[in-house]
């Protein structure tokens, strides 16, 4: 029902919209009001809703005693673990009828008892992973596992892929025939040796898969001094860099149209892809330099050279430039799962590393 005061307010708002140039039927549609209803209100502005304000109670409803009996049966030791769809037939087999299934459900819902009636683990509140950032290579890594098809349906090879989030460089990879935390630990140990990773230098982010949280992998990270970070369960956005890299891998024009014949073929193809990605691919998120160039610290010089080229071109033909030249400034900070208040375009003067932020 709409009170008289509310009607007057609605009519005033619609009239204001009409004066501003809107059509009355369009204005009514915006507030989900029928134009005919508004016209009826406008004909008699002094009358409100004449319907009586009363609560309708069905005559065939359960009385308080019957309601108490229904609740007592539903919460009894015999039926307390069963849903109404199981309770009503069992009572009927005994020659008893208390109420229909829908009435059982309705009464239990009104008493806030319409829940899963069994012993289960209570729902847990999941928090967003801690915000991390990197200002240089070898501070923040991300890794994940993806499937590579085999000739046998249902069987896959497993690509373990580790990347440096700051430079986007693939710092380590391997293809195995199984998923295990032991194999992942071996790859990570090899990465730390090749990249000269010191204890407490790197944060390694991943999802919640069993190889990521396996005891062997966690023990390996602890021995290497690598701090683990995990996504929320079933939230792929918490690990976006690895997901994006896998899409780049599988959408490459040279990605095989047929399954990999054997493990050696899969490793050879991934090796070719990693070489192209690190040394030839100009990555858009890091200023269109290669991940290897950024990882080696060569991107700043290359981008400064591009700035000089663009400035020289603008001086030769200033009439072709309506504003400043293209922004070739290097990306100083890369964020992983930033907080909402974090600036989407971080200040390049920021010096806090992801490792310091995690401490």
C-alpha positions in Angstrom: 0.0 0.0 0.0 1.1 3.6 -0.7 0.2 6.2 1.9 -1.2 9.6 1.0 2.1 11.3 1.9 4.1 9.0 -0.3 1.6 9.5 -3.2 2.0 13.3 -2.9 5.8 12.9 -3.0 5.8 10.6 -6.0 3.5 12.9 -7.9 5.7 15.9 -7.1 8.8 14.1 -8.4 7.1 13.0 -11.6 5.8 16.6 -12.2 9.3 17.9 -11.7 10.6 15.5 -14.3 7.9 16.5 -16.8 8.7 20.2 -16.3 12.4 19.3 -17.1 11.3 17.8 -20.4 10.6 14.1 -19.7 7.5 12.3 -20.8 5.2 11.2 -18.0 5.1 7.6 -19.0 8.9 7.4 -19.2 9.2 9.0 -15.8 6.8 6.5 -14.3 8.7 3.6 -15.9 11.9 4.7 -14.2 10.3 4.3 -10.8 8.4 1.2 -11.8 5.0 2.9 -11.5 2.1 2.4 -13.9 1.1 5.5 -15.7 -2.6 4.6 -15.2 -2.0 4.4 -11.5 -0.5 7.9 -11.5 -3.4 9.3 -13.4 -5.8 7.8 -10.9 -3.9 9.4 -8.1 -3.9 12.8 -9.9 -7.7 12.7 -10.3 -8.3 12.6 -6.5 -5.3 14.0 -4.6 -7.0 13.9 -1.2 -7.7 10.2 -1.0 -5.2 7.6 0.1 -5.3 3.8 -0.2 -8.7 2.7 1.1 -7.8 -0.9 1.6 -8.0 -1.9 5.3 -4.7 -2.5 7.1 -5.2 -5.9 8.4 -3.3 -9.2 8.5 -4.9 -12.1 6.7 -4.8 -15.3 8.7 -5.9 -18.5 7.0 -8.7 -20.4 8.7 -7.2 -23.7 7.8 -3.8 -23.0 9.4 -2.3 -25.0 12.3 -3.3 -23.9 15.7 -0.6 -23.3 18.3 -0.9 -26.8 19.8 -0.6 -28.4 16.4 2.4 -26.2 15.6 4.2 -27.2 18.8 3.6 -30.9 18.0 5.0 -30.5 14.5 8.2 -28.8 15.9 8.5 -31.5 18.5 8.4 -34.3 15.9 10.8 -32.5 13.5 13.3 -32.0 16.3 12.9 -35.3 18.0 15.8 -37.8 18.2 14.3 -40.0 15.6 13.6 -37.3 13.0 15.9 -34.5 13.9 18.5 -35.5 11.3 15.9 -35.9 8.4 14.3 -33.3 6.1 10.5 -33.0 5.9 10.5 -34.9 2.6 11.7 -38.0 4.6 9.6 -37.3 7.8 6.1 -37.1 6.3 6.3 -40.5 4.4 7.6 -42.3 7.5 4.8 -40.9 9.6 2.3 -42.0 7.0 3.7 -45.5 7.2 2.7 -45.5 10.9 -0.8 -44.2 10.1 0.0 -40.7 11.3 -0.5 -37.4 9.5 0.5 -34.1 11.2 0.9 -31.8 8.2 2.0 -31.7 4.6 5.6 -31.4 3.6 5.2 -27.8 2.5 3.7 -27.0 6.0 6.7 -28.7 7.6 9.0 -26.6 5.5 7.1 -23.4 6.2 7.0 -23.8 10.0 10.7 -24.8 10.2 11.6 -21.7 8.1 9.6 -19.5 10.4 11.5 -20.9 13.3 14.9 -20.4 11.5 15.4 -24.2 11.5 15.3 -24.8 7.8 19.0 -25.6 7.4 21.1 -28.6 6.4 20.1 -31.0 9.1 23.3 -33.0 9.5 26.7 -32.7 11.1 28.9 -30.6 8.9 31.8 -28.2 9.1 30.5 -24.7 9.7 31.0 -22.2 6.9 34.3 -20.3 7.1 34.8 -16.7 6.2 37.5 -16.3 3.6 39.6 -13.2 3.6 41.4 -11.7 0.6 45.1 -12.6 0.5 47.5 -10.0 1.9 48.4 -7.2 -0.5 51.9 -7.7 -2.0 54.1 -5.7 -4.3 57.5 -5.9 -6.0 59.9 -3.1 -7.0 62.6 -5.2 -8.4 63.1 -8.8 -9.8 63.4 -11.7 -7.4 61.1 -10.3 -4.8 57.7 -11.8 -5.7 57.1 -15.1 -7.6 53.9 -16.7 -8.8 53.4 -20.3 -9.8 50.7 -22.8 -10.9 50.1 -26.1 -12.7 48.2 -26.5 -16.0 47.2 -29.6 -17.9 48.8 -30.5 -21.3 46.8 -33.1 -23.3 48.0 -36.6 -24.1 46.8 -39.1 -26.7 44.9 -40.9 -24.0 41.7 -39.3 -23.0 41.6 -38.4 -19.3 45.4 -38.5 -18.9 47.5 -35.4 -18.9 51.0 -34.1 -18.6 51.4 -31.4 -15.9 53.3 -28.2 -16.6 54.8 -26.6 -13.5 55.4 -22.9 -14.3 57.1 -20.3 -12.1 57.3 -16.6 -13.0 58.7 -13.4 -11.6 55.8 -11.0 -11.2 57.9 -7.8 -11.5 59.6 -8.8 -14.7 57.1 -11.3 -16.0 60.0 -13.6 -16.7 59.5 -17.4 -16.6 62.2 -18.2 -14.0 61.5 -22.0 -14.0 59.3 -24.7 -15.5 59.1 -28.4 -15.8 56.7 -31.0 -17.3 55.9 -34.1 -15.3 53.5 -37.0 -15.6 52.0 -36.3 -12.1 51.1 -33.6 -9.6 53.0 -33.7 -6.4 54.5 -31.3 -3.8 57.8 -33.2 -4.1 58.3 -32.4 -7.7 57.3 -28.8 -7.1 59.9 -28.5 -4.4 62.6 -29.8 -6.7 61.7 -27.1 -9.3 61.7 -24.4 -6.7 65.1 -25.5 -5.3 66.6 -25.4 -8.8 65.2 -21.9 -9.3 66.7 -20.6 -6.1 70.1 -22.0 -7.1 70.0 -20.5 -10.6 68.6 -17.1 -9.5 70.9 -16.8 -6.4 67.9 -16.4 -4.1 68.9 -15.6 -0.5 66.8 -16.6 2.5 63.9 -14.2 3.2 64.2 -12.6 -0.2 61.2 -14.0 -2.1 57.5 -14.4 -1.5 56.0 -17.3 -3.6 52.3 -16.9 -4.4 50.0 -19.8 -5.5 46.5 -21.2 -5.3 45.3 -23.8 -2.8 46.1 -26.9 -4.7 47.5 -30.0 -2.9 50.9 -29.7 -4.6 51.1 -26.0 -3.4 50.2 -26.8 0.2 51.7 -30.2 0.4 54.0 -30.9 3.4 57.1 -31.5 1.2 56.6 -28.3 -0.7 56.1 -26.2 2.5 59.2 -27.8 4.1 61.2 -27.0 1.0 60.1 -23.4 1.1 61.0 -23.2 4.7 64.5 -24.6 4.2 65.0 -22.2 1.3 63.8 -19.2 3.3 60.9 -18.5 0.8 57.7 -17.2 2.3 54.5 -18.8 0.9 51.3 -16.9 0.0 48.0 -18.5 -1.0 44.8 -17.5 -2.9 41.4 -18.0 -1.5 39.8 -21.4 -2.4 38.2 -21.3 -5.9 39.1 -17.7 -6.6 41.3 -17.6 -9.7 41.5 -13.8 -9.6 43.8 -14.0 -6.6 46.5 -15.5 -8.8 46.0 -13.5 -12.0 49.6 -13.5 -13.3 49.9 -17.2 -13.7 46.4 -17.5 -15.1 47.2 -14.8 -17.7 50.5 -16.6 -18.6 48.7 -19.9 -19.2 46.2 -18.2 -21.5 49.1 -16.7 -23.5 50.7 -20.2 -23.7 47.5 -22.0 -24.9 46.4 -19.2 -27.3 49.7 -19.1 -29.1 49.2 -19.7 -32.9 51.9 -22.5 -32.7 50.2 -24.3 -29.8 49.7 -27.9 -31.0 46.3 -28.8 -32.4 46.9 -32.4 -31.4 47.8 -33.9 -28.1 51.5 -34.2 -27.2 52.7 -37.7 -28.2 55.0 -38.1 -25.2 56.7 -36.3 -22.3 59.7 -35.4 -24.4 57.5 -33.7 -27.0 55.7 -31.7 -24.3 59.0 -30.5 -22.7 60.5 -29.5 -26.1 57.4 -27.4 -27.0 57.3 -25.7 -23.6 61.1 -25.0 -23.8 60.5 -23.3 -27.2 57.6 -21.3 -25.7 59.6 -20.2 -22.7 62.5 -19.0 -24.9 60.1 -17.0 -27.1 58.2 -15.5 -24.1 61.3 -14.4 -22.2 63.5 -13.2 -25.1 61.2 -12.2 -27.9 57.8 -11.3 -26.6 57.2 -7.6 -25.9 55.0 -7.6 -22.9 52.3 -4.9 -22.9 52.2 -4.5 -19.1 55.9 -3.7 -18.7 56.2 -1.1 -21.5 56.6 -3.5 -24.4 60.0 -4.8 -23.5 60.9 -8.5 -23.1 60.7 -10.1 -19.7 64.4 -11.0 -20.0 65.3 -7.3 -20.6 63.3 -6.1 -17.6 64.7 -8.9 -15.4 68.2 -7.8 -16.3 67.5 -4.2 -15.7 67.8 -3.1 -19.3 64.2 -1.8 -19.7 64.9 1.6 -18.3 67.6 2.4 -20.9 65.4 1.1 -23.7 62.5 3.1 -22.6 64.6 6.3 -22.3 65.8 5.7 -25.9 62.2 5.5 -27.0 61.4 8.8 -25.3 64.2 10.4 -27.2 63.0 9.0 -30.5 59.5 10.2 -29.9 60.6 13.7 -28.8 62.8 14.0 -31.9 59.9 13.0 -34.1 57.7 15.6 -32.4 60.2 18.3 -33.1 60.4 17.5 -36.7 56.6 17.5 -37.2 55.0 19.3 -34.2 51.8 19.7 -36.2 51.2 15.9 -36.1 51.1 15.9 -32.3 48.0 17.1 -30.4 49.5 16.6 -27.0 52.4 15.0 -25.2 54.3 12.0 -26.7 53.6 8.4 -25.7 54.3 7.5 -22.1 57.4 5.3 -22.1 58.1 5.6 -18.4 59.1 2.3 -16.8 56.6 0.6 -14.4 58.2 1.0 -11.0 55.9 -1.1 -8.8 53.8 -4.2 -9.6 51.0 -5.1 -7.2 49.5 -8.5 -6.4 46.0 -8.4 -4.8 46.1 -4.7 -3.8 43.8 -3.3 -1.3 40.8 -1.3 -2.5 42.4 2.0 -1.4 45.6 1.2 -3.3 46.2 3.5 -6.3 45.7 1.6 -9.6 48.5 3.6 -11.0 51.2 3.4 -8.3 53.7 6.2 -7.8 57.0 5.2 -9.4 58.8 6.8 -6.4 57.3 4.1 -4.1 60.1 2.0 -2.6 58.3 -0.4 -0.4 58.8 -3.9 -1.7 56.4 -6.8 -1.4 58.8 -8.5 0.9 58.8 -5.6 3.3 55.0 -5.4 3.1 54.6 -9.0 3.9 56.9 -8.8 7.0 
